[in-house]
Amino acid sequence: MLKKLLILAVVSGILAAVASLVYQKVYAESLGDGFKNIISLQKIFVACIGANIVAAIGYFLLSKVLKGHTEAVFNILFAVITIATIVYPIGYKLPLDVEMPELFPGLAIPMHFFPVLGWMTLKPLFAKNI
């Protein structure tokens, strides 16, 4: 079960990272800055895949404790934790030479939701017996 969860985590993390890169490109083209010097390709992939690997381990541990209601409890926890992480881009201290720093949260906050969306999208399709 853990192996399937980790595969799901990597695949959904890659999906989330690709969605983040597409969003960053659209954001940069429409508003003029994608903050690529702060939110790099590597950071996006590490954050998305890392978040989903942590989620997979959390799901596995939660399934050992809660035999019947793992899915519902996990989805609520994952969503609440994701919402809590939006505090980070709001409080992030940008370098002084960055133009239009007020646009940074508008780019970074939606990206925080892509890992959970990737997980919840692929889980029913990818791992029905988990």
TORTOR-422583 format. One record per residue (C-alpha): residue in three letters; y, x, z. Coordinates in steps of 0.2 Angstrom, whole numbers, padded with zeros to 4 digits, always signed. Layout:
residues N
ALAYXZ...
This chain:
residues 130
MET+0000+0000+0000LEU+0012+0014+0004LYS+0009+0022-0013LYS+0013+0006-0022LEU+0029+0004-0011LEU+0035+0022-0015ILE+0032+0019-0034LEU+0042+0003-0033ALA+0055+0012-0023VAL+0057+0026-0037VAL+0057+0014-0051SER+0069+0002-0043GLY+0080+0016-0038ILE+0080+0023-0056LEU+0085+0005-0061ALA+0099+0004-0048ALA+0105+0022-0054VAL+0106+0017-0072ALA+0115+0001-0067SER+0127+0011-0057LEU+0130+0023-0071VAL+0134+0008-0083TYR+0145+0001-0071GLN+0154+0017-0068LYS+0157+0019-0087VAL+0163+0001-0089TYR+0175+0004-0074ALA+0181+0020-0081GLU+0185+0013-0098SER+0194-0003-0091LEU+0204+0005-0077GLY+0205+0023-0083ASP+0196+0032-0069GLY+0177+0033-0065PHE+0179+0045-0051LYS+0166+0056-0059ASN+0171+0071-0049ILE+0167+0062-0033ILE+0153+0050-0038SER+0143+0062-0049LEU+0127+0058-0059GLN+0116+0067-0046LYS+0124+0059-0031ILE+0121+0042-0039PHE+0102+0045-0042VAL+0099+0053-0025ALA+0108+0039-0016CYS+0099+0025-0026ILE+0082+0032-0026GLY+0084+0039-0008ALA+0089+0022-0001ASN+0074+0013-0009ILE+0062+0026-0003VAL+0069+0023+0015ALA+0067+0005+0011ALA+0049+0007+0006ILE+0045+0016+0022GLY+0054+0003+0032TYR+0044-0011+0023PHE+0028-0002+0026LEU+0032+0000+0045LEU+0038-0018+0046SER+0022-0024+0038LYS+0012-0016+0052VAL+0022-0025+0065LEU+0025-0042+0057LYS+0009-0047+0048GLY+0015-0063+0040HIS+0034-0063+0039THR+0037-0046+0032GLU+0045-0051+0016ALA+0058-0062+0023VAL+0063-0051+0038PHE+0064-0036+0027ASN+0075-0044+0014ILE+0087-0050+0027LEU+0087-0033+0035PHE+0089-0024+0018ALA+0104-0035+0014VAL+0112-0034+0031ILE+0111-0015+0030THR+0118-0014+0013ILE+0133-0025+0017ALA+0136-0013+0032THR+0136+0002+0021ILE+0152-0004+0012VAL+0162+0002+0026TYR+0159+0020+0020PRO+0168+0019+0003ILE+0182+0010+0012GLY+0185+0024+0025TYR+0181+0038+0013LYS+0194+0051+0013LEU+0198+0056-0005PRO+0205+0073-0010LEU+0224+0072-0011ASP+0225+0076-0030VAL+0215+0060-0035GLU+0226+0048-0045MET+0225+0030-0040PRO+0214+0031-0024GLU+0216+0013-0021LEU+0203+0010-0036PHE+0189+0020-0027PRO+0182+0006-0016GLY+0182-0006-0031LEU+0170+0006-0040ALA+0160+0012-0025ILE+0157-0005-0016PRO+0148-0014-0029MET+0136+0002-0032HIS+0130-0001-0014PHE+0122-0017-0019PHE+0112-0010-0034PRO+0098-0003-0024VAL+0094-0019-0015LEU+0096-0029-0031GLY+0084-0017-0040TRP+0071-0019-0026MET+0072-0038-0025THR+0071-0039-0044LEU+0056-0028-0047LYS+0046-0032-0031PRO+0039-0049-0037LEU+0035-0041-0054PHE+0029-0024-0049ALA+0019-0027-0033LYS+0013-0044-0031ASN-0001-0039-0019ILE+0010-0029-0007
